[in-house]
Amino acid sequence: MNINYFKSYPEIDRTIKIQEYKDRDNTDKSLFLEPTEQMKESSNLIFRIPVFLSHPSRLNAVQQQFVDTMIRQIKKAILFPRTLPITEQYPETPLTNIRRMITSSYGMVSLNLRQRLVELQENNLGQPLSGTTWEGSPFAQIEPGMAYQFGQPILLIRETGVEQNGIWSFGIGPFLILEWDSTAANPIEAFFDKNDWKSIFQNWISQVRSGYYIQTQPEFKYSCNADN
């Protein structure tokens, strides 16, 4: 190797000039290490802040598009959306799986989507009822309730027409509930282009990141300084 070749270049350009020299000389480039697969995988979304994306497993075509778009929105915020049982599943009962997912996540997005259309006839007092309503998944009640118990930031989105009961009743929990109209023209774009979605989603992201940094602080402090 001609060492004098490098002396005419500033030290800051040394690596670049070595590469140019070897390219022209057709010499072995094995000394120039490429990132390994392990290094590349460490930049994958799975290594970023995990959040629990709760949604029913039975989805129609429009609901699937909505869930897919929600996943892209969460990933765009550099968060990792975890779902049961798609991204992971533990060899335990459903409630234990849910609790494990929640305790290892830093926030939740819960989607209460239409599952069964029910015709109303009467209530438990024998009083007649009329009309129909959509039921959601029972896990749409369980999972946000468990996340609230752990104090996690929660973002609730209900498909219009789904019965408003339990945690999905307005005023029950200290959080807003967004509504998605799946029957609207361009239902996906119509929802994600709304300012209320963008505002509430950004607020949820900030809470998730704040909670992540707080929870990953050391448990014990070894200084009495007020700044610490």
Backbone hydrogen bonds, N-H to C=O, Kabsch-Sander energy under -0.5 kcal/mol:
donor,donor_aa,acceptor,acceptor_aa,energy
3,I,1,M,-1.1
5,Y,2,N,-1.1
6,F,3,I,-1.7
7,K,3,I,-0.6
7,K,4,N,-0.7
8,S,4,N,-0.6
9,Y,6,F,-1.7
13,D,10,P,-1.5
14,R,11,E,-1.5
17,K,13,D,-2.5
18,I,14,R,-2.3
19,Q,15,T,-1.9
20,E,16,I,-2.1
21,Y,17,K,-2.6
22,K,18,I,-2.4
23,D,19,Q,-2.2
24,R,20,E,-1.9
25,D,21,Y,-1.9
26,N,22,K,-0.9
27,T,22,K,-1.4
32,F,29,K,-1.9
33,L,31,L,-1.1
40,K,36,T,-2.4
41,E,37,E,-2.6
42,S,38,Q,-1.3
43,S,40,K,-1.4
44,N,41,E,-1.9
47,F,44,N,-1.8
48,R,45,L,-2.1
49,I,78,I,-0.5
51,V,80,F,-2.7
52,F,107,G,-2.8
53,L,51,V,-0.6
53,L,82,R,-3.3
54,S,52,F,-0.8
54,S,109,V,-3.1
55,H,53,L,-0.5
59,L,57,S,-0.8
64,Q,60,N,-2.5
65,Q,61,A,-1.8
66,F,62,V,-2.0
67,V,63,Q,-2.5
68,D,64,Q,-2.6
69,T,65,Q,-2.4
70,M,66,F,-2.2
71,I,67,V,-2.3
72,R,68,D,-2.0
73,Q,69,T,-2.3
74,I,70,M,-2.3
75,K,71,I,-2.5
76,K,72,R,-2.3
77,A,73,Q,-1.0
78,I,75,K,-2.1
79,L,74,I,-1.6
80,F,49,I,-2.9
82,R,51,V,-3.1
82,R,80,F,-0.5
87,T,83,T,-0.8
88,E,83,T,-1.2
92,E,90,Y,-2.4
97,N,93,T,-2.5
98,I,94,P,-2.7
99,R,95,L,-2.4
100,R,96,T,-2.3
101,M,97,N,-2.3
102,I,98,I,-2.6
103,T,99,R,-2.6
104,S,100,R,-1.0
105,S,102,I,-1.5
106,Y,50,P,-2.3
108,M,153,P,-2.5
109,V,52,F,-2.5
110,S,155,L,-2.6
111,L,54,S,-2.9
112,N,110,S,-0.6
112,N,157,I,-2.7
113,L,111,L,-0.9
115,Q,135,E,-2.5
116,R,135,E,-1.3
118,V,116,R,-0.6
118,V,133,T,-3.4
120,L,118,V,-0.5
120,L,131,G,-2.9
123,N,127,Q,-1.9
126,G,123,N,-1.8
129,L,121,Q,-3.7
133,T,118,V,-2.2
134,W,161,G,-1.9
135,E,116,R,-3.2
140,A,137,S,-1.6
141,Q,138,P,-1.5
142,I,138,P,-1.5
143,E,139,F,-2.4
145,G,141,Q,-1.3
146,M,142,I,-2.2
147,A,143,E,-2.2
148,Y,144,P,-2.5
149,Q,145,G,-1.7
150,F,146,M,-1.2
151,G,148,Y,-1.6
152,Q,147,A,-2.3
155,L,108,M,-2.2
156,L,176,L,-0.8
157,I,110,S,-2.4
158,R,178,L,-3.1
159,E,112,N,-2.7
160,T,180,W,-2.4
162,V,159,E,-1.9
163,E,134,W,-3.1
165,N,163,E,-1.2
168,W,165,N,-2.0
169,S,166,G,-1.8
172,I,169,S,-1.8
173,G,169,S,-0.5
175,F,173,G,-1.5
178,L,156,L,-2.6
178,L,176,L,-0.5
180,W,158,R,-2.5
181,D,179,E,-0.5
182,S,180,W,-0.9
184,A,181,D,-1.1
190,A,186,N,-2.7
191,F,187,P,-1.2
192,F,188,I,-2.2
193,D,189,E,-1.6
194,K,191,F,-1.4
198,K,194,K,-1.9
199,S,195,N,-2.7
200,I,196,D,-2.3
201,F,197,W,-2.7
202,Q,198,K,-2.1
203,N,199,S,-2.0
204,W,200,I,-2.2
205,I,201,F,-2.4
206,S,202,Q,-2.1
207,Q,203,N,-1.8
208,V,204,W,-2.4
209,R,205,I,-2.5
210,S,206,S,-2.3
211,G,207,Q,-2.7
212,Y,208,V,-2.2
213,Y,209,R,-2.3
214,I,210,S,-2.2
215,Q,211,G,-2.6
216,T,212,Y,-1.4
217,Q,214,I,-1.2
228,N,225,N,-1.0
